[in-house]
Amino acid sequence: MSSRIPIADLGREYQDLKPEIDAAVVRVLASGQYVGGPEVEALEREFAEFCGTPHAVAVGSGTDALRFALTAAGVGSQDEVVTSPMTFIATTEAISQAGGRPVFADVDSASYTLDPALVERALTPRTRAIVPVHLYGQTADMDPILELAKRRGVAVVEDACQAHGAAYKGRLAGSMGAVSAFSFYPTKNLGACGEAGMVTTARSEIAARVRRLRDHGQSEKYRHVEEGYNGRLDALQAAILRVKLGHLAAWNERRRTLAARYRAGLAAIAAPAGPGPLRGPGIILPTEMPWARHAYHLFTVRVADRDRVRQALSERGIDTGLHYPVPLHLQPAYASMGMGVGSFPRAEAASREVLTLPMYPGMTDAQVDRVCDALRGIPGMR
């Protein structure tokens, strides 16, 4: 029997880079400098260059990156921050931890990123920032969001945690807002062997504030100008990420090639996308928007009878994921916001149907074909 196809294969990624990663780890261990230091500083320079931003500040996780970015952008007590309900809870946790209050706007039905027109309706005099979430490896529609933010005097904080190397009209994710946050969780396009994150910005004062916040509010050793956090990145993760960063562009190109193969293999059962739930057989494929260069962090489709399809794929040795099955406004953690079913119908419709198929640079063409064959063979998919 064929081996299972995982949704991601981190072990293979390590084996492919083993000599480089092992050498980097030994280099750090021999240095005796394990928190901050030359490896972290080098990663910051290299990632800033990759994104095309003047500043990058390494932190302990993607959640740290979001929280510090929001605080440095001026979000404080009871400030409203408009974002998407179709994201991981870290987006809104960071808003709350910065002292703000999450406010949701519904998503575009094709990209599942914030609909700029609905963002404008959600703004109030208390709005301090907008957090567009670049979802699944595709950026939000940034020009209208940036124009709206400028007109209303609010900051744009990019949640680029799923968008390493994604582009919007030629501009890379992480280079457009006042400040941006990346996660290097192991399964990301650029993933550490543990937790790690990065803040990017063109504004030196924001970068300086994030550097203080990650290090207990210190402007220099034992001089604490504000209360901060322990949000520093360790040198081992930085060294590993430096190795992987050199492969990121090629990995993203491989993801795009795999995505094209998926599209060809699933064309016979593809159904048109619409504003509501999928009706009838077939599968809705990801939409690469005209303004986007998708990095395909995830290859997330929509199917009407998701649980049945997911079980059928599992029985055929294919792992899948759910990103995300319950939109944030319907999570128990936000019950006090009083937003029930129907509050954000596009996000709700998508969340009931999304199914993430295996996607990673080491995936073979034959594995993609096997997933496509399995999907086409499930009763009711045509």
N, C-alpha and C positions, 0 to 999 in steps of 0.2 A: 504494500500500500504506500502511496506517496506520502511524504512527510507533510506536516501541517504548514500552511503559509501564514506566518505571523503578520500582525498589522504593522510591526516594525521589527527590525533585526539588529539590535545594538551589539550583540556578540559578534556578528559578522563585521560590523563597522570597526570594532576594535581589532579583530584579526587582520583586516585589510591594512590597518595603520599601526600594527603592533610595534615594529621597530622604531617608528617615529615617536609614538606615545611613550613607550618604555624608556627611551632615551630622555624624553622631556621630564618624566617623573624622577628618574635617577638624578638628573641635573638639579632639580629642586631639592630633593632629599639631601644631596651632597652640599647644597648651598647653606643649609641651616636656616634659611629665611622662608617661613611658611605662610605668613599673612602679609599681604601687600608686597611691596618691594619691586625689583626689576621686572619680574614676569608679569605682574599685574599692570605695571606702567606700560610695558611693551604691548600687551593685549589692548589696552586703552588706545594707544596710538594707532595700532593696526586696524582695530574695529572702526575708529573714527574715519580713517582713510577709506575703508571699505564702504561706509555709509555716505561719505562725502560731507561730514560734519566737522567743525573745528574741535569739538570736545566730546569725549566719551569717558564715563565714570563707571568703573566696575563695582558691582555690589553683590550681596550674598544670594539673591534670588530675583526672579521676575516680579514677585510681589513687592519686594523691597524697592525695585526699580520704579514700579508704578507709584508706590506710596511716596518715595522721596521726590519723584518728578512732580507729583501733584502739590506737595508741600512747597517745593522750590518755585512752582508757578504761582503761588500765592493762595492756594486753597486752604481755608481755615474753618473755624467753628461755624457750622450751620450754612456754609456756602453750598449752593446747589451745583451739581456737576451732571451734565446730560451725557448719557451713554446708552449702549445697546443692552436689551435684555437677553440677547443671544450671544453669550460669552461665558467663559469660566468665571466663577465667583470671585477670583482674585481681583478682577477689574473693580468690582464694587466694594470688596473688602478694603482695597487700597484707598478708595474715596472716603469710606467711613473712618479708616485709621488716620487719614490726614485731617479729620475733623469735619469733612463735608457730608453732604447728603445726596445719595444717588437719585437721579431723576431719569426715567427711561423714555426713549423715543423708539418707534418701531423701525424695522429694517426694510430695505429694498427686497423685493421678492426674488430677484435673480441673483444678487451678490450676497445676500444675508448680512450686509453691512448697513450702517446707519443711512436712512433716507434723509438727505439734507433738508427737504421741505418739512418733514416731520420734526426734525431737530429745531427748526425755527419756531414751530408752534410750542415747543416745550420750554423755550427760554422765558425767564422771568427776571425782574430786577435783582433777584438774589443769585442768579447764575454767575459762577465765577470761571467755569471751564467747560469745554466739550471734550469728551474722550471717544474719538472714533476708534473702533476695534477693527484692525486688519485681520479678517477671519479666514482661516484655512490656508493662508498663504497669499491672499489677495487684499489689496488695500481698499479702504473706503474711498468714496468719490470725494477727493480732498479739496478741489478748487472751490466748490460752493460752500463747503464747511469753513475753509479758511477765510473766504470773503465774508461770510456771515459773522464769524468770530471777530474779524477786524471791525466790521460795522457796529457790532454790539459791544465791543470792548472786553471780550472774554478771551481766555487762553485756550489754545488747542494743545492737548496732551495726547500724542499718538500712543495707543496700545499696539505696539508692533511685536508682541510676544510670539506671534505665529507667522511673522512676515520677513524673516531674514533674507534679504536679497530681492524681495518683491519690489516692483516699481510702479509708479503712477506717472504717466506721461513723461517718462524718462527720469523722474526723480525717485530716488530710493526711499523705501519706508524708513522712517526714523530721521529724515532730513527736512521734513516740511513743517511740523508744528513748532511751537515754542520750545518743547521738550518732548522726548520720546522714551519709551521703556521697552526693553527686550528681555525675554526669558531665555536662558540656556538650559532649561530642563532637558534631561537626556534624550527625549524623543523629538526635540525640535530639529529644524533643518541644521542648525548649529547647536549641538548639545554637549554639555559637560558630562563628566562621570559623577554626577551629584547635582547639587543646586548651584546656580550662578545666574547673574543678571547684569544688565548694562543700561545706563542712561546716556542718551545722546542729545546734544543741543548745540546751537550756534551762539548761545548767550553765555558769556564767561561768568556772569554773576549767578546764573542758575547752576552751572557746573561747580562753582565754588561752594554753593549752598549744599548741593548733594554730597560733595566731599566731606563737609562738616557733619551732615546728618548721618552718614554711614559710619562715622567714627566718634560717636558720643558727643557730637557738637563741638569738637575740638577745632580751633583755628591753628593751633600749634600744640605740642605736647603739654598736657595738663593745663591748657587754657581753654575753658569750655564757654563759648559765647552763647550757647543755647543748649537745651536738652536734645540729645540725638538718640541714636540707636547703635547696636552692634550689627551693622549691615555690610561688613567688609567681605571682600572676596579672598579666598585663600590661594596661595601661589600654585599649588598643585592643579587646581581647576583652571587657572589662567594659562599655565603651560600646556595643558591638554587642549584647551580651546584655541590656542595659537596654532597648534598642529592642524586642528580641524578647519580653522578659518582658511588656511591655504587651499583646502579642497572644496570649499563651500560653493563657489561659482560652478565648478564642474558637477557637483552633486545636484545643484538646482537644475542644471541643464538635463541631467539624467531624469530627474523628476518630471520635467516637462515632456521628455520623450516617452516616459511611461504613461503619462496622462493622455498623450495623443494615441498611444496604443489602446488604452482603455476605451477611448472614444470610438475608435474604429471597431473594436471588438464588441461594443455594446450598442452600436448604431441601430441594429435591427430591432432592439427593444426600447429605444429611446422614446420618451414622451415629451411633449412640449411643456415648458415651465409656465406657470400661471400664478396669479395673485393668491389663490386659495389652495386647499389641499388637492393632492393628485387624485384624479378620478379615473378609474379604469386601470388596465394593465400597463406594464412598462416601468421605466425607470427615468427619473429626471437627472441628467448629467450636470456636473458643475458648469456654470456659465463664466467664461473668461470675459470680463467687461471690456468694452472698446478702449478704455483708458488704462487698462491694467496689463502688467506682465506678471502673471501668476507664478508664485514659487512652489505651489502644490505641497505645502506642509502636510496637508491632508487631501485625500481624494474622497470627498463626501458627496454621495448621491442621495436621492430621495425615492422611497418606495412606499406604496400605499399600505401594504400589509407587512410592516417592518419586522415584527417579531417572528412571523412565520418565515420570512426570507432569511433573516439572520440565523434562525435555527437550521434551515436547510443548508446554508453555507457552512455552518459549523459541522454538520454531519458529513459534509464533503471535505472536511479538513482545512477550512478557510476561516481565519479569525477576522473579526470586524470590531468596530468601535462605535460609540454613540457620542457625537459632539454637536449639540447637547440635547438630551432628551426632555429636560424641563427648563423652560426659560426662567430667568432669575426672578421675575416679578411673581412667579408662582411657587418659588421655593419657600419652605417654612421659615427660613431666616428673615424673609421680608414680608411675612404675613401682616405685620403692623402697618405696612404701606396701604393695605386695603385694596389691592388691585387683583381682581379675580379673572377667571377665564373670559376672554373677549377683550381684555384691555389692549393687547397688542397682537392682533389676529395673524399678522404675517409671521412673526416670530413663533407664535404658537403652532401654526400650521406646519412650518418647517420642522420644528422640534419633534413633532409627532412622527415625522417621516425620515429624518436624516439617518444615514447609515454610512459609516466610514469604511472604505475598502483598504486592503493592504497597500502601502506606499512607502518605499524607502529606496535610496540610491542603489543598494545592492540587490534589489529585486530583479529577477531575470525576465526576459520577454516570455519565456515559457510559463512562468508563474502568473503573469498577467493574463495570458491566454487561458490558463486553467481557471482563474477567477471568472473571466468572461464566459467561458463554456458553462461553468456551474450556474451562473446567473441566468443565462439563456435557457438552461435546462430545467429551471424551477417551474412547476406547473402554474399557469396563470400569469406569467411574465410577458406573454405575447398578446 
